[in-house]
Amino acid sequence: MSKRASVLFVCLGNICRSPTAEGVFRKLVEQAGLQDQIHIDSCGTSNWHIGKGPDSRSVEAAGKRDVDLSTLKARQFTEKDLDTFDYVVVMDRQNLADVKDIWHQNGGTRPTLFLEYGSTELAEVPDPYYGGEDGFEHVLDLIEDASVGLLRKIQEGMA
Ligand code: 4NP
């Protein structure tokens, strides 16, 4: 397989859910030997945490599953991302509305809800920021599940 694809994960702060998705999905892509073909990044719709590393609770929860988030740095979503990335994958309906506002103005890649690729009935990866530790485990469970479906979808597109 020589084709390439790029994936951008989007949440609100880029310190909990989307960096977790970036790390989990990168590990899956590496396990599939596709790291040279699939480019992965993440960002937030807000400017609140630009330049900061992920939330320590996300780093710890991901670390327990052998996913290293420690080197990531938050950045803000820009309209250019809709031209640059083949897949723009958002965590919740508010992220979708925020990105779609820009998509309606400028076109480009249509954003999708991440859990559309998953096997659960849930539509959104819930924001764990104000909750307890178990929220971060739940986020990881949902992200691991949807990552499998997303990779399958991308591989179909590359075939
Ligand atoms: P994220 O979570 O969107 O998954 O990164 C949040 C991080 C920070 C805040 C909200 C959600 N905050 O209010 O600062």
Residues whose N, C-alpha, C, O or C-beta is under 5 A from the ligand:
A	BS01	4NP	C11 L12 G13 N14 I15 C16 R17 S18 W48 D127 Y129
